[in-house]
């Protein structure tokens, strides 16, 4: 037996220390709830835990980002909802103004409301913000950079890939324009027209009075042009009138003519209510020649004074009938009326026509003693005046003349090849606007100023959109594109409802604007649905990753209590054994006795 080295005590003490360390770790796990309190506990697990915790925190923030993105979209979509309502109201006003029962004053009131609504659309486009960031002014639209001044890409769809796109402009768009030149070059601004009539421009009537001066009529033409979105220019010392549409393209038309109401009736047949003649004789005098310009009817009525019976013959007049045609029809119908008894005699020369009643037989002498009375009524029995004063003074034609603008012409081919556009892309032109469509929702719209010809290119880039980070890692994003909203972007710059012609055009323009806002709102709705889905996915991923890190880091309290109990008992046993081992060297004293 050895007393210098108590091997048994050393061994017991070593186990006591191990049990104490194990018990301390068990207590640490139980008190912290974690089984990974330091890297020494599980170095690989600690590294995995750190990465997973970074992911979880990233998922939390990504969920918040997506929620902010939904708020942005809802703010923009709410503003667009108001724009939609205003466009619907504007279309309602346009339909109202297109009705022929409205006066110019009525349409002026409609136009004032239209302009107020347009201003509000522009205000919403510039003032709608989220966190002091504008939403509808085009800030968040994809960037495109034309290489030619005068070329503007007004719209691109999400299907358009980044890259270079080139076109060749073959012919620029043209406005509708017409120049009317007076044949009466001696007329000055103070000369009176001297003829009653009206000038018609695109269906808008400009009434002319006989005592109107040339200056008065020119002022009326200027006012009418303003209502019709036409630019008016007086040339050659007011002898020529040039009318030009503000817009370009084949849809732009200018139709002009004049109706000179100094027209006189053929043979004087203009009365709508000629009384029965007490003289039993009616002479109607005309002083023109030419063809009728409208259909009508001559009615000849014969009344028997004894019986008060009235007989009527109606003589149809067709547009284009000559004076000879009218006289032939009158003679034929009079013969029909006189078939049983001679009642009326008709005589005419170059300018006059006379209806005279007979006593009752062919040999009787016509005169005041006739038992028959005659009346003549006529509608639209007019032939054009030969002086044409309005036409001569202003150059407006008698017959309708229409001029149209021209659409621009363009082509995809650049030196025999297409650049950027596929072989299935289709190009269409309307005025100075080009639209290119292709498969997969590809759409690009150009607006090209007059005078731009030849090769033009545009670089489309994947920048400018609002990037919403909806993931825990790099590149996990949703790009939100919000186009510009303004009256110009919606094609309402030339909206003018001050005439029936303008109201008809406004209906079509507003239909296109409503369609465009609907498309933008549809896209925003799709973005919001994506973000709602992203938030749902983030929540599920967050839940699963939290469960995974819990399994890696958290203490299983039930299992750990079992370990704690074991190490407590072992520690107590080891302590007892150390005490016993320390007492063993005392047995040596018995040997020394």
Order of alpha helices (4+ residues) and beta strands (2+ residues): alpha-alpha-alpha-beta-beta-beta-beta-beta-beta-beta-beta-alpha-beta-beta-beta-beta-beta-beta-beta-alpha-beta-beta-beta-beta-alpha-beta-beta-beta-beta-beta-beta-beta-beta-beta-beta-alpha-alpha-alpha
